[in-house]
Amino acid sequence: MKLELTHKQTTGLVMTTQMRQAITMLQWTSAELWEYIQHEIHENPILTLETPSVILSNRNHRDAYRDPIDQMVPDEKNWREGLVEQAGWLKVDRSLKEALLFLIGNLDERGFCTISEEEAALQTGHPLILVKRARRLLLQFEPMGVGCMNFKEFLLLQVDKKHPDSSVLSVLIENHLEDLAAQNFKRVACELDIDEACVVEAMEAIQSLEPRPLLPDSRQNDIPAMPDLILEKKDGGYVLRDPFSVSGHIQWDEQLVRMYKEGKDAQDYLDGCYKKARWLLQSIEQRQNTILKVAEVIIKHQRGFLNGGSLRPLTLKKVAEKLDVHESTISRTVANKVLQTPKGIYELKSFFVTGYQSADGGEISSQQIKTLIREMIQKENPLKALSDQKMATELKEKHNVKVSRRTVAKYRESLNLPSSSKRRASAREGGSPILLHS
C-alpha cells in the first residue's frame, strides 16, 4: 500500500451561524422579530432603538423601553408550537422534517389535517411516500391523534390503542358509523352476523372514545392580533405595506461609531459590535424584501379572490419559480405570516390551494370544488339526496372537472356535510340525524 498526499478542490456551501440565524428570522412573525431586536440592541451598545408609539423620558435608556407589542406575545407555548418542538427533537432527514413541519402548519383548530397527503406532496415537492412517513410520525406525537385526516380515522386510532383485540369495533367504525348514528342496530347485526346486543355494546364503547385530539386550551383565534402586512385598496388597485418596518426605528450611536472609525480605545470590541449591527440591519432588510416580494406574487395571482371571487390554484413551487428561489424559502416566508386585507385577515399560507385542470384547459381550485359541492347539496331534494358518485359525475358534466368519488367524499366530510343516506334519513324523519358526538 502506497501513501501519498494529494490536493483535491471541491465546492460546497458552509452554513454559518449568521446564515442559519437569517433563515430562522425569515419565518418569524413581526412580534417575534421585535422581541429578538430588543435583545440584540440591549447587548450591542452601538445601536439604539427609537420607538414610534411610546415617548420615553430617556430614549437611549434601553431598560426603560416597553414596547406594546410585548403584550401580544404569549409566554406559554400553544399546542402547535409544542408539536414543532417535538419535531425538533427527532433525528431525521431534513426533507422528512420539512414535510412534518408542513403538515403541522396545516392542522385545523381540532388537530385534524386539512390537506391530503397527495396535496402536501404536490405543494412541498417531496415524494408522496416521504409525506406518508411524515404523517405516520405525526400520529405518534402528543396529544394522541393530531394529524388524523378526520373523525373516523381518529376513532380507528383510539380503537387500535385501547381495544387492539376487538375486530368488531374497527369494522363498525369503518363501514357502519351512519347506521349506528341512526340506531339501526338490527340491520348492522344482520349484516355482520352477530347479536344485536353486541352491536349496542360496541356502540357504547365507540361513544366513550374522544371525538377529537385532546389539545390544551388555547386562544380562540390562533391568528396573531398584529398583521405582518397590510393590503389596502386605493384608486382601483392595491397597495401593500409593512405596518411595523423595524429598520427605520434602529439608529446608530454616532459617538461610538465615530470612536470605531477613528480607531480609538476598545477598537477590537467595537469592531465586533459594528459587524454584528451591520449584519442585523442587512438581515432585517433582506427579510422584509423577501416577504414583500412573495406577498406581491401571491396577491397578483389571487387578485380575483380579493375582488370577491374564488382562490386560484397556487403552489409553493410556482411562487419559487417566479422569484427564482428554493421552495423552502417560500415555505419559511409564508410561515406564521398574517396579511390584513379589505376582506379580512388571512394567513399567507391560506392562499396556497391545490387545483384541477378542466377539460377546456382552465384551472379550478379545491376550494371552488368544495363550494360547488356545498351548492349541489343545498339545492338538492333531500329525499333524493345526491350520492358522492353523482356529484362527481355532475362536476364532470357541468364544469368539465374530473374528480373521483373518493375526493368528493373527502371534501364533503371536510365541510361537515353528512352522506346522502344520512341526508335522506334526516329528511324522512323531518329532523336532524342522531350524531355519535356533538
NORSUL-V692376 format. One record per residue. N is the residue number from 1. RES is the residue in three letters. PHI is phi in whole degrees, 0 to 359 (NA if undefined). OMEGA is omega in radians with two decimals (999 if undefined). Layout:
# NORSUL-V692376
n->N res->RES phi->PHI omega->OMEGA
n->N res->RES phi->PHI omega->OMEGA
This chain:
# NORSUL-V692376
n->1 res->MET phi->NA omega->-3.10
n->2 res->LYS phi->252 omega->3.11
n->3 res->LEU phi->261 omega->3.10
n->4 res->GLU phi->209 omega->3.11
n->5 res->LEU phi->266 omega->3.11
n->6 res->THR phi->227 omega->3.08
n->7 res->HIS phi->256 omega->3.11
n->8 res->LYS phi->226 omega->-3.12
n->9 res->GLN phi->256 omega->3.12
n->10 res->THR phi->230 omega->3.06
n->11 res->THR phi->246 omega->-3.14
n->12 res->GLY phi->193 omega->-3.13
n->13 res->LEU phi->252 omega->3.10
n->14 res->VAL phi->261 omega->-3.09
n->15 res->MET phi->275 omega->3.13
n->16 res->THR phi->282 omega->3.10
n->17 res->THR phi->300 omega->-3.14
n->18 res->GLN phi->294 omega->3.11
n->19 res->MET phi->295 omega->3.12
n->20 res->ARG phi->296 omega->3.14
n->21 res->GLN phi->293 omega->3.12
n->22 res->ALA phi->295 omega->3.11
n->23 res->ILE phi->294 omega->3.12
n->24 res->THR phi->296 omega->-3.12
n->25 res->MET phi->300 omega->-3.08
n->26 res->LEU phi->297 omega->-3.07
n->27 res->GLN phi->265 omega->3.07
n->28 res->TRP phi->284 omega->2.94
n->29 res->THR phi->282 omega->3.11
n->30 res->SER phi->299 omega->-3.14
n->31 res->ALA phi->296 omega->3.12
n->32 res->GLU phi->294 omega->3.10
n->33 res->LEU phi->296 omega->3.11
n->34 res->TRP phi->301 omega->-3.13
n->35 res->GLU phi->298 omega->3.13
n->36 res->TYR phi->294 omega->-3.12
n->37 res->ILE phi->297 omega->3.11
n->38 res->GLN phi->302 omega->3.14
n->39 res->HIS phi->295 omega->-3.11
n->40 res->GLU phi->296 omega->-3.13
n->41 res->ILE phi->290 omega->3.07
n->42 res->HIS phi->297 omega->-3.11
n->43 res->GLU phi->271 omega->-3.03
n->44 res->ASN phi->242 omega->-3.05
n->45 res->PRO phi->290 omega->-3.08
n->46 res->ILE phi->280 omega->3.11
n->47 res->LEU phi->240 omega->3.01
n->48 res->THR phi->229 omega->-3.09
n->49 res->LEU phi->242 omega->3.06
n->50 res->GLU phi->265 omega->3.13
n->51 res->THR phi->264 omega->-3.07
n->52 res->PRO phi->283 omega->-2.99
n->53 res->SER phi->243 omega->-3.10
n->54 res->VAL phi->235 omega->3.11
n->55 res->ILE phi->271 omega->-3.08
n->56 res->LEU phi->252 omega->3.10
n->57 res->SER phi->293 omega->3.10
n->58 res->ASN phi->222 omega->-3.00
n->59 res->ARG phi->293 omega->-3.12
n->60 res->ASN phi->273 omega->3.12
n->61 res->HIS phi->272 omega->-2.98
n->62 res->ARG phi->295 omega->-3.11
n->63 res->ASP phi->294 omega->-3.12
n->64 res->ALA phi->275 omega->-3.06
n->65 res->TYR phi->283 omega->3.08
n->66 res->ARG phi->226 omega->-3.11
n->67 res->ASP phi->283 omega->3.13
n->68 res->PRO phi->299 omega->3.12
n->69 res->ILE phi->297 omega->3.13
n->70 res->ASP phi->305 omega->-3.09
n->71 res->GLN phi->288 omega->-3.10
n->72 res->MET phi->269 omega->-3.10
n->73 res->VAL phi->259 omega->-3.13
n->74 res->PRO phi->291 omega->3.11
n->75 res->ASP phi->286 omega->-3.08
n->76 res->GLU phi->274 omega->3.10
n->77 res->LYS phi->282 omega->3.00
n->78 res->ASN phi->274 omega->-3.02
n->79 res->TRP phi->296 omega->-3.14
n->80 res->ARG phi->291 omega->3.09
n->81 res->GLU phi->296 omega->3.08
n->82 res->GLY phi->297 omega->3.10
n->83 res->LEU phi->292 omega->3.11
n->84 res->VAL phi->298 omega->3.12
n->85 res->GLU phi->295 omega->3.08
n->86 res->GLN phi->298 omega->3.10
n->87 res->ALA phi->296 omega->-3.14
n->88 res->GLY phi->294 omega->3.13
n->89 res->TRP phi->284 omega->-3.05
n->90 res->LEU phi->286 omega->3.05
n->91 res->LYS phi->260 omega->-3.10
n->92 res->VAL phi->230 omega->3.13
n->93 res->ASP phi->299 omega->-3.11
n->94 res->ARG phi->301 omega->-3.11
n->95 res->SER phi->295 omega->3.12
n->96 res->LEU phi->292 omega->3.13
n->97 res->LYS phi->292 omega->3.09
n->98 res->GLU phi->298 omega->3.12
n->99 res->ALA phi->296 omega->3.14
n->100 res->LEU phi->295 omega->3.14
n->101 res->LEU phi->294 omega->3.10
n->102 res->PHE phi->296 omega->3.11
n->103 res->LEU phi->295 omega->3.11
n->104 res->ILE phi->300 omega->3.12
n->105 res->GLY phi->290 omega->-3.13
n->106 res->ASN phi->249 omega->3.02
n->107 res->LEU phi->268 omega->3.10
n->108 res->ASP phi->275 omega->-3.06
n->109 res->GLU phi->293 omega->3.09
n->110 res->ARG phi->267 omega->-3.11
n->111 res->GLY phi->95 omega->3.12
n->112 res->PHE phi->273 omega->-3.13
n->113 res->CYS phi->282 omega->-3.09
n->114 res->THR phi->264 omega->-3.09
n->115 res->ILE phi->225 omega->3.14
n->116 res->SER phi->286 omega->3.13
n->117 res->GLU phi->297 omega->3.13
n->118 res->GLU phi->294 omega->3.13
n->119 res->GLU phi->293 omega->3.12
n->120 res->ALA phi->296 omega->3.11
n->121 res->ALA phi->296 omega->-3.13
n->122 res->LEU phi->294 omega->-3.07
n->123 res->GLN phi->284 omega->-3.09
n->124 res->THR phi->270 omega->-3.08
n->125 res->GLY phi->82 omega->3.11
n->126 res->HIS phi->274 omega->3.09
n->127 res->PRO phi->299 omega->-3.12
n->128 res->LEU phi->300 omega->-3.11
n->129 res->ILE phi->297 omega->3.11
n->130 res->LEU phi->289 omega->3.13
n->131 res->VAL phi->295 omega->3.10
n->132 res->LYS phi->299 omega->3.12
n->133 res->ARG phi->295 omega->3.13
n->134 res->ALA phi->297 omega->-3.13
n->135 res->ARG phi->290 omega->3.06
n->136 res->ARG phi->299 omega->3.08
n->137 res->LEU phi->295 omega->-3.11
n->138 res->LEU phi->299 omega->-3.14
n->139 res->LEU phi->295 omega->3.13
n->140 res->GLN phi->269 omega->-3.12
n->141 res->PHE phi->286 omega->3.02
n->142 res->GLU phi->256 omega->0.02
n->143 res->PRO phi->284 omega->-3.09
n->144 res->MET phi->301 omega->3.04
n->145 res->GLY phi->104 omega->3.10
n->146 res->VAL phi->296 omega->-3.11
n->147 res->GLY phi->103 omega->3.06
n->148 res->CYS phi->294 omega->-3.12
n->149 res->MET phi->285 omega->-3.07
n->150 res->ASN phi->197 omega->-3.13
n->151 res->PHE phi->302 omega->-3.10
n->152 res->LYS phi->296 omega->-3.14
n->153 res->GLU phi->297 omega->3.12
n->154 res->PHE phi->293 omega->3.07
n->155 res->LEU phi->298 omega->-3.14
n->156 res->LEU phi->297 omega->3.12
n->157 res->LEU phi->295 omega->3.12
n->158 res->GLN phi->294 omega->3.12
n->159 res->VAL phi->298 omega->-3.14
n->160 res->ASP phi->298 omega->-3.11
n->161 res->LYS phi->271 omega->-3.04
n->162 res->LYS phi->264 omega->-3.11
n->163 res->HIS phi->228 omega->-3.05
n->164 res->PRO phi->297 omega->-3.09
n->165 res->ASP phi->267 omega->-3.09
n->166 res->SER phi->263 omega->3.09
n->167 res->SER phi->277 omega->-3.10
n->168 res->VAL phi->295 omega->-3.09
n->169 res->LEU phi->301 omega->-3.13
n->170 res->SER phi->297 omega->3.13
n->171 res->VAL phi->295 omega->-3.14
n->172 res->LEU phi->297 omega->-3.13
n->173 res->ILE phi->292 omega->-3.08
n->174 res->GLU phi->291 omega->-2.96
n->175 res->ASN phi->236 omega->-2.97
n->176 res->HIS phi->228 omega->-3.13
n->177 res->LEU phi->299 omega->-3.11
n->178 res->GLU phi->293 omega->3.10
n->179 res->ASP phi->294 omega->3.11
n->180 res->LEU phi->294 omega->3.13
n->181 res->ALA phi->297 omega->3.13
n->182 res->ALA phi->272 omega->3.13
n->183 res->GLN phi->61 omega->3.06
n->184 res->ASN phi->271 omega->-3.03
n->185 res->PHE phi->294 omega->-3.09
n->186 res->LYS phi->295 omega->3.13
n->187 res->ARG phi->298 omega->3.14
n->188 res->VAL phi->296 omega->-3.14
n->189 res->ALA phi->299 omega->3.14
n->190 res->CYS phi->293 omega->-3.11
n->191 res->GLU phi->294 omega->-3.10
n->192 res->LEU phi->264 omega->3.13
n->193 res->ASP phi->58 omega->3.08
n->194 res->ILE phi->227 omega->3.13
n->195 res->ASP phi->291 omega->3.12
n->196 res->GLU phi->296 omega->3.11
n->197 res->ALA phi->298 omega->3.11
n->198 res->CYS phi->293 omega->3.12
n->199 res->VAL phi->293 omega->3.13
n->200 res->VAL phi->298 omega->3.12
n->201 res->GLU phi->297 omega->3.12
n->202 res->ALA phi->294 omega->3.10
n->203 res->MET phi->301 omega->3.13
n->204 res->GLU phi->294 omega->3.11
n->205 res->ALA phi->294 omega->3.13
n->206 res->ILE phi->294 omega->3.13
n->207 res->GLN phi->294 omega->3.12
n->208 res->SER phi->280 omega->-3.14
n->209 res->LEU phi->282 omega->3.12
n->210 res->GLU phi->282 omega->3.13
n->211 res->PRO phi->282 omega->-3.12
n->212 res->ARG phi->204 omega->3.12
n->213 res->PRO phi->305 omega->-3.11
n->214 res->LEU phi->278 omega->3.14
n->215 res->LEU phi->284 omega->3.08
n->216 res->PRO phi->295 omega->3.13
n->217 res->ASP phi->302 omega->3.11
n->218 res->SER phi->222 omega->3.13
n->219 res->ARG phi->297 omega->3.14
n->220 res->GLN phi->297 omega->-3.12
n->221 res->ASN phi->231 omega->3.14
n->222 res->ASP phi->284 omega->-3.13
n->223 res->ILE phi->289 omega->-3.11
n->224 res->PRO phi->304 omega->-3.12
n->225 res->ALA phi->290 omega->-3.09
n->226 res->MET phi->255 omega->3.11
n->227 res->PRO phi->289 omega->3.09
n->228 res->ASP phi->278 omega->3.12
n->229 res->LEU phi->221 omega->3.10
n->230 res->ILE phi->235 omega->3.11
n->231 res->LEU phi->249 omega->-3.11
n->232 res->GLU phi->242 omega->3.12
n->233 res->LYS phi->264 omega->-3.12
n->234 res->LYS phi->219 omega->3.06
n->235 res->ASP phi->52 omega->3.09
n->236 res->GLY phi->80 omega->3.12
n->237 res->GLY phi->234 omega->-3.12
n->238 res->TYR phi->239 omega->3.09
n->239 res->VAL phi->240 omega->-3.13
n->240 res->LEU phi->255 omega->3.13
n->241 res->ARG phi->217 omega->3.09
n->242 res->ASP phi->263 omega->-3.05
n->243 res->PRO phi->290 omega->-3.12
n->244 res->PHE phi->231 omega->3.12
n->245 res->SER phi->288 omega->-2.97
n->246 res->VAL phi->289 omega->-3.04
n->247 res->SER phi->299 omega->-3.14
n->248 res->GLY phi->289 omega->-3.11
n->249 res->HIS phi->255 omega->3.10
n->250 res->ILE phi->261 omega->-3.08
n->251 res->GLN phi->239 omega->3.03
n->252 res->TRP phi->278 omega->3.00
n->253 res->ASP phi->279 omega->-2.97
n->254 res->GLU phi->299 omega->-3.13
n->255 res->GLN phi->294 omega->3.13
n->256 res->LEU phi->289 omega->3.09
n->257 res->VAL phi->296 omega->3.12
n->258 res->ARG phi->295 omega->3.10
n->259 res->MET phi->298 omega->-3.13
n->260 res->TYR phi->294 omega->-3.09
n->261 res->LYS phi->290 omega->3.13
n->262 res->GLU phi->275 omega->3.08
n->263 res->GLY phi->68 omega->-3.12
n->264 res->LYS phi->275 omega->-3.06
n->265 res->ASP phi->303 omega->3.09
n->266 res->ALA phi->62 omega->-3.10
n->267 res->GLN phi->301 omega->-3.11
n->268 res->ASP phi->297 omega->3.14
n->269 res->TYR phi->295 omega->-3.12
n->270 res->LEU phi->292 omega->3.11
n->271 res->ASP phi->297 omega->3.10
n->272 res->GLY phi->296 omega->3.13
n->273 res->CYS phi->296 omega->-3.10
n->274 res->TYR phi->294 omega->-3.12
n->275 res->LYS phi->293 omega->3.11
n->276 res->LYS phi->294 omega->3.14
n->277 res->ALA phi->294 omega->-3.14
n->278 res->ARG phi->296 omega->3.11
n->279 res->TRP phi->295 omega->-3.14
n->280 res->LEU phi->299 omega->-3.12
n->281 res->LEU phi->295 omega->3.11
n->282 res->GLN phi->295 omega->-3.12
n->283 res->SER phi->293 omega->3.12
n->284 res->ILE phi->297 omega->-3.13
n->285 res->GLU phi->294 omega->3.13
n->286 res->GLN phi->295 omega->3.12
n->287 res->ARG phi->298 omega->-3.11
n->288 res->GLN phi->297 omega->-3.14
n->289 res->ASN phi->296 omega->-3.13
n->290 res->THR phi->295 omega->-3.13
n->291 res->ILE phi->298 omega->-3.13
n->292 res->LEU phi->295 omega->3.14
n->293 res->LYS phi->295 omega->-3.14
n->294 res->VAL phi->296 omega->-3.14
n->295 res->ALA phi->298 omega->-3.13
n->296 res->GLU phi->296 omega->3.12
n->297 res->VAL phi->296 omega->3.13
n->298 res->ILE phi->297 omega->-3.09
n->299 res->ILE phi->295 omega->3.12
n->300 res->LYS phi->297 omega->-3.12
n->301 res->HIS phi->291 omega->-3.07
n->302 res->GLN phi->257 omega->-3.13
n->303 res->ARG phi->301 omega->3.13
n->304 res->GLY phi->299 omega->3.10
n->305 res->PHE phi->295 omega->-3.13
n->306 res->LEU phi->294 omega->3.11
n->307 res->ASN phi->268 omega->3.06
n->308 res->GLY phi->108 omega->-3.14
n->309 res->GLY phi->267 omega->-3.12
n->310 res->SER phi->252 omega->3.08
n->311 res->LEU phi->292 omega->3.05
n->312 res->ARG phi->267 omega->3.09
n->313 res->PRO phi->303 omega->3.14
n->314 res->LEU phi->207 omega->3.13
n->315 res->THR phi->239 omega->3.08
n->316 res->LEU phi->300 omega->-3.11
n->317 res->LYS phi->298 omega->-3.12
n->318 res->LYS phi->296 omega->3.12
n->319 res->VAL phi->292 omega->3.13
n->320 res->ALA phi->299 omega->3.12
n->321 res->GLU phi->295 omega->3.14
n->322 res->LYS phi->297 omega->-3.08
n->323 res->LEU phi->260 omega->3.13
n->324 res->ASP phi->58 omega->3.07
n->325 res->VAL phi->229 omega->3.13
n->326 res->HIS phi->281 omega->3.13
n->327 res->GLU phi->302 omega->-3.13
n->328 res->SER phi->298 omega->3.09
n->329 res->THR phi->294 omega->3.11
n->330 res->ILE phi->294 omega->-3.14
n->331 res->SER phi->300 omega->3.13
n->332 res->ARG phi->291 omega->-3.10
n->333 res->THR phi->295 omega->-3.08
n->334 res->VAL phi->276 omega->-3.12
n->335 res->ALA phi->297 omega->3.05
n->336 res->ASN phi->65 omega->-3.12
n->337 res->LYS phi->263 omega->-3.10
n->338 res->VAL phi->238 omega->3.14
n->339 res->LEU phi->247 omega->3.06
n->340 res->GLN phi->268 omega->-3.12
n->341 res->THR phi->238 omega->3.05
n->342 res->PRO phi->300 omega->3.14
n->343 res->LYS phi->273 omega->-3.08
n->344 res->GLY phi->138 omega->-3.10
n->345 res->ILE phi->259 omega->-3.12
n->346 res->TYR phi->227 omega->2.96
n->347 res->GLU phi->285 omega->-3.09
n->348 res->LEU phi->302 omega->-3.10
n->349 res->LYS phi->292 omega->-3.12
n->350 res->SER phi->288 omega->3.12
n->351 res->PHE phi->278 omega->3.11
n->352 res->PHE phi->266 omega->3.13
n->353 res->VAL phi->225 omega->3.08
n->354 res->THR phi->282 omega->-3.11
n->355 res->GLY phi->206 omega->-3.12
n->356 res->TYR phi->230 omega->3.10
n->357 res->GLN phi->261 omega->3.13
n->358 res->SER phi->280 omega->-3.09
n->359 res->ALA phi->298 omega->-3.13
n->360 res->ASP phi->271 omega->3.07
n->361 res->GLY phi->92 omega->3.12
n->362 res->GLY phi->281 omega->3.13
n->363 res->GLU phi->245 omega->3.07
n->364 res->ILE phi->223 omega->-3.06
n->365 res->SER phi->277 omega->3.08
n->366 res->SER phi->297 omega->3.10
n->367 res->GLN phi->296 omega->3.11
n->368 res->GLN phi->295 omega->3.12
n->369 res->ILE phi->296 omega->3.10
n->370 res->LYS phi->297 omega->3.11
n->371 res->THR phi->297 omega->3.12
n->372 res->LEU phi->296 omega->3.12
n->373 res->ILE phi->296 omega->3.12
n->374 res->ARG phi->299 omega->-3.13
n->375 res->GLU phi->295 omega->3.12
n->376 res->MET phi->297 omega->-3.13
n->377 res->ILE phi->290 omega->3.12
n->378 res->GLN phi->294 omega->-3.08
n->379 res->LYS phi->270 omega->-3.04
n->380 res->GLU phi->288 omega->2.94
n->381 res->ASN phi->277 omega->-3.05
n->382 res->PRO phi->305 omega->3.13
n->383 res->LEU phi->288 omega->3.08
n->384 res->LYS phi->234 omega->-3.05
n->385 res->ALA phi->303 omega->-3.13
n->386 res->LEU phi->287 omega->3.05
n->387 res->SER phi->284 omega->3.12
n->388 res->ASP phi->299 omega->3.13
n->389 res->GLN phi->294 omega->3.13
n->390 res->LYS phi->295 omega->3.11
n->391 res->MET phi->292 omega->3.09
n->392 res->ALA phi->297 omega->3.11
n->393 res->THR phi->295 omega->-3.14
n->394 res->GLU phi->293 omega->3.09
n->395 res->LEU phi->298 omega->-3.14
n->396 res->LYS phi->287 omega->-3.06
n->397 res->GLU phi->285 omega->-3.05
n->398 res->LYS phi->264 omega->-3.05
n->399 res->HIS phi->236 omega->3.09
n->400 res->ASN phi->59 omega->-3.13
n->401 res->VAL phi->243 omega->-3.14
n->402 res->LYS phi->268 omega->-3.14
n->403 res->VAL phi->232 omega->-3.10
n->404 res->SER phi->286 omega->3.09
n->405 res->ARG phi->301 omega->-3.13
n->406 res->ARG phi->297 omega->3.12
n->407 res->THR phi->293 omega->3.09
n->408 res->VAL phi->300 omega->3.14
n->409 res->ALA phi->298 omega->-3.14
n->410 res->LYS phi->296 omega->3.14
n->411 res->TYR phi->293 omega->3.13
n->412 res->ARG phi->298 omega->3.14
n->413 res->GLU phi->295 omega->3.12
n->414 res->SER phi->294 omega->3.09
n->415 res->LEU phi->271 omega->-3.12
n->416 res->ASN phi->60 omega->3.10
n->417 res->LEU phi->258 omega->-3.08
n->418 res->PRO phi->290 omega->3.14
n->419 res->SER phi->290 omega->-3.11
n->420 res->SER phi->297 omega->-3.14
n->421 res->SER phi->295 omega->3.13
n->422 res->LYS phi->288 omega->3.11
n->423 res->ARG phi->293 omega->3.10
n->424 res->ARG phi->294 omega->-3.14
n->425 res->ALA phi->297 omega->3.13
n->426 res->SER phi->295 omega->-3.14
n->427 res->ALA phi->293 omega->3.14
n->428 res->ARG phi->294 omega->-3.11
n->429 res->GLU phi->276 omega->3.12
n->430 res->GLY phi->71 omega->3.14
n->431 res->GLY phi->206 omega->-3.13
n->432 res->SER phi->277 omega->3.12
n->433 res->PRO phi->293 omega->3.10
n->434 res->ILE phi->286 omega->-3.11
n->435 res->LEU phi->255 omega->3.08
n->436 res->LEU phi->292 omega->3.14
n->437 res->HIS phi->222 omega->3.06
n->438 res->SER phi->279 omega->999
